Amino acid sequence: MSLVIDKQLQRVRGQLLHRATRTEESDAPLPLPAICVTALWHRYRQQEAAREKAGEAWHDTGMIFTTRYGLPVEPRNFNRSYDSRIARAAVPKITVHDARRTCGSLLVDLDVHPRVAMAILRHADFSITMEIYSQVSSKATRESLRKLGQSLDQ
């Protein structure tokens, strides 16, 4: 299964508006890992229940993550909900951008080619992916230095 994101939600003069994504690369299908597919199916079932409960008050926006009436989620409400869930889970708070950086760093640790990581993170500029969204772990650093040492010993 894959996901296509061809719109973004932006606040313009106090209103939430759908806008086209900035680049064609942003619109490219993104294959989803099974864990993401499972989560999206779960969300879909939740949304179907909300649609049924809302009845005629439902707004069919075609979006996956909406309010109980199908409307776009206000960014401030998203942040409040996100913070609340973090507190309930008793895990360290990270921002959504921290989660993106973690994804980039994990891709580096998995030896994913930088251009592939760039496509996954939907960056138009390679340097953004490599300089901001990917950090090399201590484990990867140790392993690289071990390999370097082995190559020098030969």
PyMOL CGO cylinders between C-alpha atoms (Angstrom):
from pymol import cmd
from pymol.cgo import CYLINDER

trace = [
    CYLINDER, 0.00, 0.00, 0.00, 1.19, 3.53, -0.67, 0.3, 1, 1, 1, 1, 1, 1,
    CYLINDER, 1.19, 3.53, -0.67, 0.19, 7.03, 0.29, 0.3, 1, 1, 1, 1, 1, 1,
    CYLINDER, 0.19, 7.03, 0.29, -0.09, 10.06, -1.97, 0.3, 1, 1, 1, 1, 1, 1,
    CYLINDER, -0.09, 10.06, -1.97, -0.03, 13.49, -0.35, 0.3, 1, 1, 1, 1, 1, 1,
    CYLINDER, -0.03, 13.49, -0.35, -1.01, 16.08, -2.92, 0.3, 1, 1, 1, 1, 1, 1,
    CYLINDER, -1.01, 16.08, -2.92, -2.32, 18.83, -0.65, 0.3, 1, 1, 1, 1, 1, 1,
    CYLINDER, -2.32, 18.83, -0.65, -1.25, 20.57, 2.50, 0.3, 1, 1, 1, 1, 1, 1,
    CYLINDER, -1.25, 20.57, 2.50, -3.23, 22.49, 5.06, 0.3, 1, 1, 1, 1, 1, 1,
    CYLINDER, -3.23, 22.49, 5.06, -2.02, 26.03, 5.71, 0.3, 1, 1, 1, 1, 1, 1,
    CYLINDER, -2.02, 26.03, 5.71, -3.28, 28.89, 7.82, 0.3, 1, 1, 1, 1, 1, 1,
    CYLINDER, -3.28, 28.89, 7.82, -3.68, 31.99, 5.65, 0.3, 1, 1, 1, 1, 1, 1,
    CYLINDER, -3.68, 31.99, 5.65, -5.05, 35.18, 7.23, 0.3, 1, 1, 1, 1, 1, 1,
    CYLINDER, -5.05, 35.18, 7.23, -6.65, 33.18, 10.04, 0.3, 1, 1, 1, 1, 1, 1,
    CYLINDER, -6.65, 33.18, 10.04, -8.27, 30.55, 7.79, 0.3, 1, 1, 1, 1, 1, 1,
    CYLINDER, -8.27, 30.55, 7.79, -7.20, 26.95, 7.21, 0.3, 1, 1, 1, 1, 1, 1,
    CYLINDER, -7.20, 26.95, 7.21, -6.89, 26.39, 3.46, 0.3, 1, 1, 1, 1, 1, 1,
    CYLINDER, -6.89, 26.39, 3.46, -5.93, 23.45, 1.28, 0.3, 1, 1, 1, 1, 1, 1,
    CYLINDER, -5.93, 23.45, 1.28, -2.93, 24.27, -0.87, 0.3, 1, 1, 1, 1, 1, 1,
    CYLINDER, -2.93, 24.27, -0.87, -1.02, 22.26, -3.45, 0.3, 1, 1, 1, 1, 1, 1,
    CYLINDER, -1.02, 22.26, -3.45, 2.23, 20.75, -2.27, 0.3, 1, 1, 1, 1, 1, 1,
    CYLINDER, 2.23, 20.75, -2.27, 5.35, 22.65, -3.29, 0.3, 1, 1, 1, 1, 1, 1,
    CYLINDER, 5.35, 22.65, -3.29, 6.99, 20.12, -5.61, 0.3, 1, 1, 1, 1, 1, 1,
    CYLINDER, 6.99, 20.12, -5.61, 6.09, 17.18, -7.83, 0.3, 1, 1, 1, 1, 1, 1,
    CYLINDER, 6.09, 17.18, -7.83, 8.39, 15.04, -5.68, 0.3, 1, 1, 1, 1, 1, 1,
    CYLINDER, 8.39, 15.04, -5.68, 6.11, 15.78, -2.73, 0.3, 1, 1, 1, 1, 1, 1,
    CYLINDER, 6.11, 15.78, -2.73, 3.22, 14.20, -4.64, 0.3, 1, 1, 1, 1, 1, 1,
    CYLINDER, 3.22, 14.20, -4.64, 5.05, 10.96, -5.46, 0.3, 1, 1, 1, 1, 1, 1,
    CYLINDER, 5.05, 10.96, -5.46, 3.51, 7.80, -3.97, 0.3, 1, 1, 1, 1, 1, 1,
    CYLINDER, 3.51, 7.80, -3.97, 5.14, 6.81, -0.69, 0.3, 1, 1, 1, 1, 1, 1,
    CYLINDER, 5.14, 6.81, -0.69, 5.13, 3.07, 0.09, 0.3, 1, 1, 1, 1, 1, 1,
    CYLINDER, 5.13, 3.07, 0.09, 3.99, 2.47, 3.65, 0.3, 1, 1, 1, 1, 1, 1,
    CYLINDER, 3.99, 2.47, 3.65, 5.40, 0.00, 6.16, 0.3, 1, 1, 1, 1, 1, 1,
    CYLINDER, 5.40, 0.00, 6.16, 2.83, -2.49, 7.50, 0.3, 1, 1, 1, 1, 1, 1,
    CYLINDER, 2.83, -2.49, 7.50, 2.70, -0.75, 10.90, 0.3, 1, 1, 1, 1, 1, 1,
    CYLINDER, 2.70, -0.75, 10.90, 1.57, 2.47, 9.17, 0.3, 1, 1, 1, 1, 1, 1,
    CYLINDER, 1.57, 2.47, 9.17, -1.04, 0.64, 7.09, 0.3, 1, 1, 1, 1, 1, 1,
    CYLINDER, -1.04, 0.64, 7.09, -2.44, -0.95, 10.26, 0.3, 1, 1, 1, 1, 1, 1,
    CYLINDER, -2.44, -0.95, 10.26, -2.58, 2.43, 12.02, 0.3, 1, 1, 1, 1, 1, 1,
    CYLINDER, -2.58, 2.43, 12.02, -4.31, 4.07, 9.04, 0.3, 1, 1, 1, 1, 1, 1,
    CYLINDER, -4.31, 4.07, 9.04, -6.92, 1.28, 8.83, 0.3, 1, 1, 1, 1, 1, 1,
    CYLINDER, -6.92, 1.28, 8.83, -7.56, 1.76, 12.56, 0.3, 1, 1, 1, 1, 1, 1,
    CYLINDER, -7.56, 1.76, 12.56, -7.99, 5.51, 11.98, 0.3, 1, 1, 1, 1, 1, 1,
    CYLINDER, -7.99, 5.51, 11.98, -10.30, 4.83, 9.02, 0.3, 1, 1, 1, 1, 1, 1,
    CYLINDER, -10.30, 4.83, 9.02, -12.57, 2.66, 11.19, 0.3, 1, 1, 1, 1, 1, 1,
    CYLINDER, -12.57, 2.66, 11.19, -12.63, 5.39, 13.87, 0.3, 1, 1, 1, 1, 1, 1,
    CYLINDER, -12.63, 5.39, 13.87, -13.55, 7.93, 11.24, 0.3, 1, 1, 1, 1, 1, 1,
    CYLINDER, -13.55, 7.93, 11.24, -16.33, 5.74, 9.83, 0.3, 1, 1, 1, 1, 1, 1,
    CYLINDER, -16.33, 5.74, 9.83, -17.84, 5.53, 13.33, 0.3, 1, 1, 1, 1, 1, 1,
    CYLINDER, -17.84, 5.53, 13.33, -17.57, 9.33, 13.69, 0.3, 1, 1, 1, 1, 1, 1,
    CYLINDER, -17.57, 9.33, 13.69, -19.18, 9.81, 10.26, 0.3, 1, 1, 1, 1, 1, 1,
    CYLINDER, -19.18, 9.81, 10.26, -22.09, 7.59, 11.23, 0.3, 1, 1, 1, 1, 1, 1,
    CYLINDER, -22.09, 7.59, 11.23, -22.55, 9.36, 14.57, 0.3, 1, 1, 1, 1, 1, 1,
    CYLINDER, -22.55, 9.36, 14.57, -22.34, 12.86, 13.01, 0.3, 1, 1, 1, 1, 1, 1,
    CYLINDER, -22.34, 12.86, 13.01, -24.94, 12.04, 10.35, 0.3, 1, 1, 1, 1, 1, 1,
    CYLINDER, -24.94, 12.04, 10.35, -25.81, 15.09, 8.28, 0.3, 1, 1, 1, 1, 1, 1,
    CYLINDER, -25.81, 15.09, 8.28, -23.37, 17.25, 10.26, 0.3, 1, 1, 1, 1, 1, 1,
    CYLINDER, -23.37, 17.25, 10.26, -20.48, 15.34, 8.64, 0.3, 1, 1, 1, 1, 1, 1,
    CYLINDER, -20.48, 15.34, 8.64, -18.26, 17.26, 6.17, 0.3, 1, 1, 1, 1, 1, 1,
    CYLINDER, -18.26, 17.26, 6.17, -16.67, 14.95, 3.62, 0.3, 1, 1, 1, 1, 1, 1,
    CYLINDER, -16.67, 14.95, 3.62, -13.24, 16.53, 3.14, 0.3, 1, 1, 1, 1, 1, 1,
    CYLINDER, -13.24, 16.53, 3.14, -11.44, 13.39, 2.00, 0.3, 1, 1, 1, 1, 1, 1,
    CYLINDER, -11.44, 13.39, 2.00, -8.97, 13.85, 4.85, 0.3, 1, 1, 1, 1, 1, 1,
    CYLINDER, -8.97, 13.85, 4.85, -7.89, 11.02, 7.15, 0.3, 1, 1, 1, 1, 1, 1,
    CYLINDER, -7.89, 11.02, 7.15, -7.29, 13.02, 10.32, 0.3, 1, 1, 1, 1, 1, 1,
    CYLINDER, -7.29, 13.02, 10.32, -10.26, 15.25, 11.04, 0.3, 1, 1, 1, 1, 1, 1,
    CYLINDER, -10.26, 15.25, 11.04, -12.50, 16.46, 13.83, 0.3, 1, 1, 1, 1, 1, 1,
    CYLINDER, -12.50, 16.46, 13.83, -15.51, 14.38, 14.81, 0.3, 1, 1, 1, 1, 1, 1,
    CYLINDER, -15.51, 14.38, 14.81, -17.44, 16.24, 12.09, 0.3, 1, 1, 1, 1, 1, 1,
    CYLINDER, -17.44, 16.24, 12.09, -14.92, 15.64, 9.29, 0.3, 1, 1, 1, 1, 1, 1,
    CYLINDER, -14.92, 15.64, 9.29, -13.41, 19.13, 9.39, 0.3, 1, 1, 1, 1, 1, 1,
    CYLINDER, -13.41, 19.13, 9.39, -9.67, 19.85, 9.37, 0.3, 1, 1, 1, 1, 1, 1,
    CYLINDER, -9.67, 19.85, 9.37, -8.01, 19.69, 12.78, 0.3, 1, 1, 1, 1, 1, 1,
    CYLINDER, -8.01, 19.69, 12.78, -6.92, 23.07, 14.12, 0.3, 1, 1, 1, 1, 1, 1,
    CYLINDER, -6.92, 23.07, 14.12, -3.13, 22.98, 14.56, 0.3, 1, 1, 1, 1, 1, 1,
    CYLINDER, -3.13, 22.98, 14.56, -3.39, 24.28, 18.15, 0.3, 1, 1, 1, 1, 1, 1,
    CYLINDER, -3.39, 24.28, 18.15, -5.87, 21.51, 18.97, 0.3, 1, 1, 1, 1, 1, 1,
    CYLINDER, -5.87, 21.51, 18.97, -3.52, 18.97, 17.42, 0.3, 1, 1, 1, 1, 1, 1,
    CYLINDER, -3.52, 18.97, 17.42, -0.69, 20.24, 19.63, 0.3, 1, 1, 1, 1, 1, 1,
    CYLINDER, -0.69, 20.24, 19.63, -2.85, 20.06, 22.76, 0.3, 1, 1, 1, 1, 1, 1,
    CYLINDER, -2.85, 20.06, 22.76, -3.96, 16.52, 21.93, 0.3, 1, 1, 1, 1, 1, 1,
    CYLINDER, -3.96, 16.52, 21.93, -0.38, 15.47, 21.10, 0.3, 1, 1, 1, 1, 1, 1,
    CYLINDER, -0.38, 15.47, 21.10, 0.92, 16.88, 24.39, 0.3, 1, 1, 1, 1, 1, 1,
    CYLINDER, 0.92, 16.88, 24.39, -1.91, 15.20, 26.32, 0.3, 1, 1, 1, 1, 1, 1,
    CYLINDER, -1.91, 15.20, 26.32, -1.14, 11.80, 24.81, 0.3, 1, 1, 1, 1, 1, 1,
    CYLINDER, -1.14, 11.80, 24.81, 2.55, 12.17, 25.58, 0.3, 1, 1, 1, 1, 1, 1,
    CYLINDER, 2.55, 12.17, 25.58, 1.72, 12.99, 29.20, 0.3, 1, 1, 1, 1, 1, 1,
    CYLINDER, 1.72, 12.99, 29.20, -0.67, 10.01, 29.50, 0.3, 1, 1, 1, 1, 1, 1,
    CYLINDER, -0.67, 10.01, 29.50, 1.94, 7.68, 27.99, 0.3, 1, 1, 1, 1, 1, 1,
    CYLINDER, 1.94, 7.68, 27.99, 4.56, 9.05, 30.42, 0.3, 1, 1, 1, 1, 1, 1,
    CYLINDER, 4.56, 9.05, 30.42, 7.19, 9.26, 27.68, 0.3, 1, 1, 1, 1, 1, 1,
    CYLINDER, 7.19, 9.26, 27.68, 9.64, 12.08, 27.05, 0.3, 1, 1, 1, 1, 1, 1,
    CYLINDER, 9.64, 12.08, 27.05, 8.12, 14.90, 25.03, 0.3, 1, 1, 1, 1, 1, 1,
    CYLINDER, 8.12, 14.90, 25.03, 9.40, 15.33, 21.51, 0.3, 1, 1, 1, 1, 1, 1,
    CYLINDER, 9.40, 15.33, 21.51, 8.07, 17.63, 18.82, 0.3, 1, 1, 1, 1, 1, 1,
    CYLINDER, 8.07, 17.63, 18.82, 6.66, 16.47, 15.51, 0.3, 1, 1, 1, 1, 1, 1,
    CYLINDER, 6.66, 16.47, 15.51, 9.84, 17.78, 13.88, 0.3, 1, 1, 1, 1, 1, 1,
    CYLINDER, 9.84, 17.78, 13.88, 11.89, 15.76, 16.39, 0.3, 1, 1, 1, 1, 1, 1,
    CYLINDER, 11.89, 15.76, 16.39, 9.99, 12.69, 15.17, 0.3, 1, 1, 1, 1, 1, 1,
    CYLINDER, 9.99, 12.69, 15.17, 10.93, 13.56, 11.58, 0.3, 1, 1, 1, 1, 1, 1,
    CYLINDER, 10.93, 13.56, 11.58, 14.57, 13.96, 12.61, 0.3, 1, 1, 1, 1, 1, 1,
    CYLINDER, 14.57, 13.96, 12.61, 14.41, 10.60, 14.38, 0.3, 1, 1, 1, 1, 1, 1,
    CYLINDER, 14.41, 10.60, 14.38, 13.07, 9.02, 11.19, 0.3, 1, 1, 1, 1, 1, 1,
    CYLINDER, 13.07, 9.02, 11.19, 15.94, 10.55, 9.20, 0.3, 1, 1, 1, 1, 1, 1,
    CYLINDER, 15.94, 10.55, 9.20, 18.50, 9.36, 11.74, 0.3, 1, 1, 1, 1, 1, 1,
    CYLINDER, 18.50, 9.36, 11.74, 17.06, 5.84, 11.76, 0.3, 1, 1, 1, 1, 1, 1,
    CYLINDER, 17.06, 5.84, 11.76, 17.23, 5.74, 7.97, 0.3, 1, 1, 1, 1, 1, 1,
    CYLINDER, 17.23, 5.74, 7.97, 20.92, 6.73, 8.19, 0.3, 1, 1, 1, 1, 1, 1,
    CYLINDER, 20.92, 6.73, 8.19, 21.55, 3.98, 10.77, 0.3, 1, 1, 1, 1, 1, 1,
    CYLINDER, 21.55, 3.98, 10.77, 19.86, 1.48, 8.46, 0.3, 1, 1, 1, 1, 1, 1,
    CYLINDER, 19.86, 1.48, 8.46, 22.26, 2.49, 5.65, 0.3, 1, 1, 1, 1, 1, 1,
    CYLINDER, 22.26, 2.49, 5.65, 19.41, 3.79, 3.51, 0.3, 1, 1, 1, 1, 1, 1,
    CYLINDER, 19.41, 3.79, 3.51, 20.84, 5.71, 0.57, 0.3, 1, 1, 1, 1, 1, 1,
    CYLINDER, 20.84, 5.71, 0.57, 20.62, 9.47, 1.28, 0.3, 1, 1, 1, 1, 1, 1,
    CYLINDER, 20.62, 9.47, 1.28, 18.58, 10.11, -1.88, 0.3, 1, 1, 1, 1, 1, 1,
    CYLINDER, 18.58, 10.11, -1.88, 16.02, 7.54, -0.71, 0.3, 1, 1, 1, 1, 1, 1,
    CYLINDER, 16.02, 7.54, -0.71, 15.89, 9.15, 2.74, 0.3, 1, 1, 1, 1, 1, 1,
    CYLINDER, 15.89, 9.15, 2.74, 15.37, 12.50, 1.01, 0.3, 1, 1, 1, 1, 1, 1,
    CYLINDER, 15.37, 12.50, 1.01, 12.41, 11.06, -0.94, 0.3, 1, 1, 1, 1, 1, 1,
    CYLINDER, 12.41, 11.06, -0.94, 10.88, 9.50, 2.19, 0.3, 1, 1, 1, 1, 1, 1,
    CYLINDER, 10.88, 9.50, 2.19, 11.15, 12.75, 4.15, 0.3, 1, 1, 1, 1, 1, 1,
    CYLINDER, 11.15, 12.75, 4.15, 9.88, 14.69, 1.11, 0.3, 1, 1, 1, 1, 1, 1,
    CYLINDER, 9.88, 14.69, 1.11, 12.73, 17.17, 1.04, 0.3, 1, 1, 1, 1, 1, 1,
    CYLINDER, 12.73, 17.17, 1.04, 13.46, 19.11, -2.13, 0.3, 1, 1, 1, 1, 1, 1,
    CYLINDER, 13.46, 19.11, -2.13, 17.00, 19.93, -1.00, 0.3, 1, 1, 1, 1, 1, 1,
    CYLINDER, 17.00, 19.93, -1.00, 19.47, 17.12, -0.29, 0.3, 1, 1, 1, 1, 1, 1,
    CYLINDER, 19.47, 17.12, -0.29, 21.38, 19.25, 2.23, 0.3, 1, 1, 1, 1, 1, 1,
    CYLINDER, 21.38, 19.25, 2.23, 18.26, 19.64, 4.41, 0.3, 1, 1, 1, 1, 1, 1,
    CYLINDER, 18.26, 19.64, 4.41, 18.01, 15.86, 4.71, 0.3, 1, 1, 1, 1, 1, 1,
    CYLINDER, 18.01, 15.86, 4.71, 21.66, 15.35, 5.48, 0.3, 1, 1, 1, 1, 1, 1,
    CYLINDER, 21.66, 15.35, 5.48, 22.41, 18.37, 7.67, 0.3, 1, 1, 1, 1, 1, 1,
    CYLINDER, 22.41, 18.37, 7.67, 19.21, 18.83, 9.66, 0.3, 1, 1, 1, 1, 1, 1,
    CYLINDER, 19.21, 18.83, 9.66, 17.20, 15.61, 9.59, 0.3, 1, 1, 1, 1, 1, 1,
    CYLINDER, 17.20, 15.61, 9.59, 19.85, 12.97, 10.04, 0.3, 1, 1, 1, 1, 1, 1,
    CYLINDER, 19.85, 12.97, 10.04, 22.15, 12.43, 12.97, 0.3, 1, 1, 1, 1, 1, 1,
    CYLINDER, 22.15, 12.43, 12.97, 24.60, 9.57, 13.14, 0.3, 1, 1, 1, 1, 1, 1,
    CYLINDER, 24.60, 9.57, 13.14, 24.20, 7.40, 16.22, 0.3, 1, 1, 1, 1, 1, 1,
    CYLINDER, 24.20, 7.40, 16.22, 27.07, 6.49, 18.55, 0.3, 1, 1, 1, 1, 1, 1,
    CYLINDER, 27.07, 6.49, 18.55, 26.63, 2.86, 17.49, 0.3, 1, 1, 1, 1, 1, 1,
    CYLINDER, 26.63, 2.86, 17.49, 27.03, 3.77, 13.82, 0.3, 1, 1, 1, 1, 1, 1,
    CYLINDER, 27.03, 3.77, 13.82, 30.06, 5.93, 14.64, 0.3, 1, 1, 1, 1, 1, 1,
    CYLINDER, 30.06, 5.93, 14.64, 31.70, 3.11, 16.61, 0.3, 1, 1, 1, 1, 1, 1,
    CYLINDER, 31.70, 3.11, 16.61, 31.00, 0.60, 13.84, 0.3, 1, 1, 1, 1, 1, 1,
    CYLINDER, 31.00, 0.60, 13.84, 32.43, 2.94, 11.20, 0.3, 1, 1, 1, 1, 1, 1,
    CYLINDER, 32.43, 2.94, 11.20, 35.59, 3.54, 13.25, 0.3, 1, 1, 1, 1, 1, 1,
    CYLINDER, 35.59, 3.54, 13.25, 35.92, -0.24, 13.80, 0.3, 1, 1, 1, 1, 1, 1,
    CYLINDER, 35.92, -0.24, 13.80, 35.73, -0.77, 10.03, 0.3, 1, 1, 1, 1, 1, 1,
    CYLINDER, 35.73, -0.77, 10.03, 38.25, 2.01, 9.46, 0.3, 1, 1, 1, 1, 1, 1,
    CYLINDER, 38.25, 2.01, 9.46, 40.60, 0.44, 12.01, 0.3, 1, 1, 1, 1, 1, 1,
    CYLINDER, 40.60, 0.44, 12.01, 40.29, -2.96, 10.34, 0.3, 1, 1, 1, 1, 1, 1,
    CYLINDER, 40.29, -2.96, 10.34, 41.05, -1.50, 6.94, 0.3, 1, 1, 1, 1, 1, 1,
    CYLINDER, 41.05, -1.50, 6.94, 44.17, 0.27, 8.30, 0.3, 1, 1, 1, 1, 1, 1,
    CYLINDER, 44.17, 0.27, 8.30, 45.41, -2.95, 9.97, 0.3, 1, 1, 1, 1, 1, 1,
    CYLINDER, 45.41, -2.95, 9.97, 45.52, -4.81, 6.64, 0.3, 1, 1, 1, 1, 1, 1,
]
cmd.load_cgo(trace, "trace")
